[in-house]
Amino acid sequence: MFENLSSKLEQAFKTLKGQGRITDINVAQTVKEIRKALIDADVNYKVAKTVTDSILKEAIGREVLIAVKPGELLTKIVYDHLTSLMGGEKTDISLKGDPAVVLIAGLQGSGKTTFSGKLASHIKKQNKNVLLVACDIYRPAAIDQLKVLGEQVGVEVYSEPENKDAVTIAKNAIAYAKANNKKVVIVDTAGRLAVDEQMMKEIAAVKQAIQPSETLFVVDSMTGQDAVNTAKTFNERLDFDGVVLTKLDGDTRGGAALSIKSEVNKPIKFVGNGEKMDALDAFYPDRMAQRILGMGDVLSLVERAQMVFDEEEAKRINQKLRKNQFDFNDFLSQLEQVKKMGDMKDLVSMIPGVGKALKDVDINEDAFKPIVAMIQSMTPQERANPDMINGSRRKRIAAGSGVQIQQVNNLMKHFEELRKMMKMMNNVKEGKMKMPNMKMFK
């Protein structure tokens, strides 16, 4: 996500390395590079110029504190302006009404149906009874796709396959929701081109008929500035409440995320980071600015962990750590929890410094497969008692999991290091020992 933009901004800030203060000359060159980076990321030229002019005006002549380097100060200024450019603060979805109605609109192929399923899953986790409505009456298999997604997330789907009137289907669905105690109705509509007048009239008629509490415009972030232009056209007809950026995990330059709020004056409310039903995040402008500038996003990482990690499981692991009984069964359980947190490359990018260090490393969903295979090739006794795994057992585990003996040795080594580290951190947390003086390791 935003790897190219992040890399170019980092290069721009290097202009100020070794400088004692920010001057007209050195900051002008840096801001010129920042503007070029934004334009290369497909940010509208006018938007890029406006924001960089503001950065330049604020930065020139700023005194640099002894403890703060000029590059760090400019990074902070750029962070503030990027955050403001993307909306300043998180904007929540409105779920007023009984039932609350959310209308989903967008272009063909933008990911509306997938997002509808993700949103249903997201809202269901808030203990709300959700109904998905299939109002795409044109695309073949659209109803079937929504039903598959609904089944995946455990949400009922309302459809009328023989009916070709989207307005009637939407109205009937809301009546059904009221009769069946559904608290939120998500209406998935057909993709449409902004130049198709008949289709634009239809979506406007659906909105007029159902009076949604929230209208969301779904756009493919990989289309860059085209996404912004399309959003402007749709907004003139629909006056939507917020934007959803899909496919942000793809090879996107970031122009849509950086430009759309400024161009349309409507907030980004959600971003999609993959195909899985839990790959949906609320949009935080400040956190996205941090990630663009290579600062990571620890808050989002912690929130994802809190969503998937079971409190009782954490207590059980904690007790085993106290008794030095953490074993491969526990390790496998922790791996499964981590896999639930989402795309690995996206998770890594949230850790300050790590995402940049691993930007050229291919981290995919199969990263844990060899580890899982090795653990599953162990006997129940070996998993519960890692210390009993000697040389001959390691050879058998390697053969059984289809890996080299060196990989088994590495797993054993890293597992032991992990066990020691977790025990130490647990002791620090309980106040039984102090952290070592890190100077001794320098």
N, C-alpha and C positions, 0 to 999 in steps of 0.2 A: 504494500500500500504506500503510494507516494515515494517510492525509493529514489526515482530520478530527481524529483523536486528536492527531497531531503539532501541528496548528495550535492546538488548544485548550490543549495543554500549554504551548506557546510563549506564549500569552496569559496563562496562569496565572503563568509565571515573570516576566512584565513587572511584576507587583505589587511585586516586590522591587527594581526598577530604582531606582538612586539612593540606596538604603538603605545605611547604614554598617555595620550588623550585622543578623543575624537575631534578631528579637524574638518574644515570644509572640504579639503582635498581628499583625505583618505575615506571619509564617509560617503562622499559623492561617488567614488569608484565602487564601493561596496554596494550602495543602493542601486547603482546601475546594473550590477550583476544580479541583484535580487529581482529587479524588474524583468530582466531577461529570463531568469529562472521561472518566474510566474507566467510569462507569456509562452514559454516553451511548454509549460504545464497546461496550456490551453485556457488560461485565464483571459478574459476579455481585456483588450489593450487599455481601454479607458479605465476599467477597474484597477488593472495593474498599475497604471500611471497614478491614479488618485491615491491608492494606498501607499505607494512608494514615495510620492511627494510628501505625504503626511509623516512617513517614517523619517525622511530627510529633514523636514522642518523640526521635528522633535529632537532628532539626534545631534544636529549641528551645534557645536559649542558646549554640549553637555559636559560638565566636569565629571571625571572618573574617580571614584573613591579608590584609595590605596588598595583595598582588598578586592576590588572589582576590575577586571581587565576590560578594555574598550570593546573587544569582541563579545564579551559576556553581557555588557550593557546593551549593545545593539541587538543581541539575541533577545533580550527581555523586551526591548521596544518593538521588535518584529513580532514577537509572541503576542503582545498586547494588541497589535493591529490586526494580526491574522485572526485572533479570537473575535475581535469586534467585527471583522469582515464576514465571518461565518455566523454571526448572530448574537455573539456576546455570552448568552447563557442558554441552558437547555430549556426547550419548550415542550411541555407535556401534551399528550393527546387528550382531547375532550371526550369524556364518556358520560355526558349528561343525557337524561331522558330515560324512559321506561317503555321499551328498551332503548338503549343508546344505539344509534345507527352510524356506521362508518362506511362511507362510499369510497371505493377504490377506482381511480381512473389513471389512464396513461396510454403510451404508444404501444403498438404491436411489438411483442418480444421484449418488453421492458422488465418482465418478471412480476407482473401484477398478481397472477394466480399463486405463484410460489410465496410471494409476500403475504397474500391473504391468509395462507396456511400458517406462516410464521407468526403473523399478528394474532391469529386465533390462539395459537399455543402460548404466546406471550401474555395475552389477556386472561386465558384460562388459569395461568399460574397465580393470578390475583383472586382466585376463587370466584370467578364470574362464569355464569352459564352462557356459552357462546353459540351462535348459529351462523354458519357460512351459507351464503346465497349465491347460486350459480346463475349469473345474468349475462354470461357470454353466450349469445345465441347464434354466433357466426362461426367460431373456430371449431373444427372437428375435434371431438374428444375433450373439449374444454371442461364439460361437466364431469366426465370420468376422471380427469386429472384432479379436479377439486375434491372429488369424493375420495380418491386415493390419499390426498393430503389430509383431508378431514379424518380419515381412518387412522392415519399415522399419529395425529395429535389428539385423537379422542374427541372430536367435535362433530356434531351432526351437520349434514349438508342438505339444504333445501333446494330442490330443482323442479322444473316443469319441462321435461325434454321436448314435449310436443308444442309447447307455447313459444311463439316467436315474437312476443311483445315484452321487451325488457321492463317497461314501466309496470305492467300488470304483474309480472313475476316478482318484482321488488315489493310492490304493495301487498301482494298475497303473502310473501315471506314475513313481512312485519306483523301481519295479522296472525300468522302461525306462531311467531315468536311470542306475542302477547298471550296467546292461548296456552302456550307450553312453558311459560316462566323462563324464557330466554332473556337475559339481561343485556346482551350485546349482540347486534346483528352486523355482520361484515358482508357488504355487497360487492362481489367481484364482477366487474363489467368487461365488455369486449375491448380489445385494443383498437385504437382508432388513430388515423392520421389527422393532423390539425387542418389539413386542406379538404378533408371529406366533410362537406357541410351537413349532409344527412346524418352521419354518425355523430357529429358534434351536437346537432340538435337533439339527438336521442339521449346522450349523456346529460345534457342540460335538462331535458324533460324528466329523466329519472331523478335527478337532484330535486327538481321542483316538486315532484310527487311525494318523495319520502322525507324531505326536509332533514337531512342527516345532521347529527351533532358535529361530525367531523368529515371533511372531504380531503383525501390524501392523493397527491399526484405522484405516481411512481415513475422513476426515470432511471435509465441505464447510465451509470456514471462513466462508463467507458466511451460514451459518445461525446464527452467533453462539452465544448461550447455549443454544439448542436442541442444538447440537453437543456441548456439554459434558454436558448431561443424557443424551443418547443414549450418549455414551462411558461414562458411569457405569453405565448399564444393561447394555451389552455387556460391560464389564469384570467385572461380577458373574458373568456366565455363562462368559466366555472366559478371563479373567485374561490379557489380552494384554500384550505386552512394550513396545509403543510406539505413538505416534500419528503419523499422517500428515495434515497439513493441506493440502487441495487448494484451487485457485482463489484463492490468496492475492493474485493480481494483479487480482482483481475488486474491486467496490465493497464491500469488507469493512470492518467497523468494528473488528475486531481482538479482540473479546471472547473468542473461542475460544483464540487463541494465548496470551492473557494469563491465562486462567482454568483451562485444562484440566489443567495439571500440578498446581495446587493442589487442584483438585476430585477428580481421579482418582488422583493420585500415580503417574502413568506419564509418562515423558518424551516430548516431541515429537522425532521422529527425522528427519523429512523434511518439506519444504514444496514444494508445486508452484506455479509461477509462470507457467503458460501451457500451451498445448496441445502445443507442440513436444516431441519426445522428450528433448531436452537441458534442458528447463525444469524441472529438479529440483535442489534444494539440500539439503544436510545442514543441520540446524537448530542454530544457535549462539545460545543465549539472550543472550549479551553483545552480539553483533553486531545482533540484532534490537532490543535495547534502544537501541542507538546510533541505529538507523534511526528508531525511534519518536520519539526526542528530536531528530531532525534533524541528527545528527552524521555521517551517511553510513555507509558500510561498505566502507572501502578494501581490507581484507583479502580479502573475498569477490570484489571487483572484480579484484584482482590474481590470485586463484586461477582465476577464469574465464578471464582473459587467458592464464595459463600453460597452461590446458587446450587452448586453440584455436590459440595462436600457435606456428608451427613454428620450431624453433631454427635450422635451416639457412636458412630464409627470413629470419629476423632477422639472421643473419650477412651474407647477401647484401645486404639493405637497408643494413646498417651500412657495408659496403664502398662502396656507391654514394653514400652520404652523404659519405664521406671525399673522394670524387672529384667531389662536387657534381653527381652524375648521377641524382639521384632524379627520376623522371618519372611520367607519368600511368599507365603500366602498373603501377608500384610502388604508386601511390596506390590504384588499383582493387583490387590484391591486398590492401592493408591494410583497405579497406572490407569486402571479403568476409570477412576474418578477424573484424572487429568484429561483423558481422551474425551470425556463428556463436556469439557470446557470449551471445545471448539477447534478450529483450524490451528495446527501447531505453529505455522509461520506467523499467523496473526498473534498468537499468544506470545511468541518470542519477541515480536516487535514491540510489545508492551513493556518489556524489561529494559530500563535505561541502559544504553550502550550496547546491549546484546544484539538487538535488531540490526544495528549498523555493522557490527562485527560479522554477522552471519548473512548479510544481504545477498551474497552470491552463492550461499549454500542452499541446496535443494532440500527443504524440510517438508515431507509429505505425510499423508495419513498412515503410511506403512512404516514409519520410523520405529514404532514399538514392536513390530511383528517379530523380529528375531529374538528380542528379549522375552516376549510372551511365549514363543516357541520353546526357548531354553527352559523357562520355568515350568512349562507344561510337560516337558520331557523328564522332569525330576519325579521321583517317587513321593508319595505323601509324607514319608518319613524325612526325606531330604529337604522338602520345602519347609517343614516344621523345625528342622535341625540343620541349618546351613553349615555348621562347623563339621558335620560328618562327611561333607562332599570332598573326597580325596581325589588323587590323580586319576585312578581308574574310573571312578564315578563321573568325573568331568569328561573323560573320553566317551563314555556311554551317552551322556547328555548331549555332547556335540554331534554324535552320530544320529541320535534320535531326533534332533531338531534341525539337522542339515546345515550346521555351521562349522566353522573351524574351531579347533581346541582353544586357539588364542582368544576367540570371542567369548568363550565360556570363562576363561581365566580373567578377562577384562570385566565381565559381569560380576564375578566373585569379588574382584578387587574393588570395583565401584560400589558394590552392595555393602561391603564392610566399611568403606569410607562413609557412605550414606548413613549407616547404622550408628557409627561413632558421632557424626555430625548432629544427627537428630537427637541422640542421647545428650550431647553437650548442650544443644539449644534448649532442650527440655529442662536440664539442670539450671541453666541460666535463668529461664523463665520462673523456676521455683525458688531462685535465690540460693541454690546450694553451692554454686561456684561462680566465679567472676570470669568474664571473657579474658582470654590471654592478651598480654601486651603485644600488639601487632608489630611494634618496632623490632622485636627480636627476630621477625621473619624477613626483615629487609636486608 
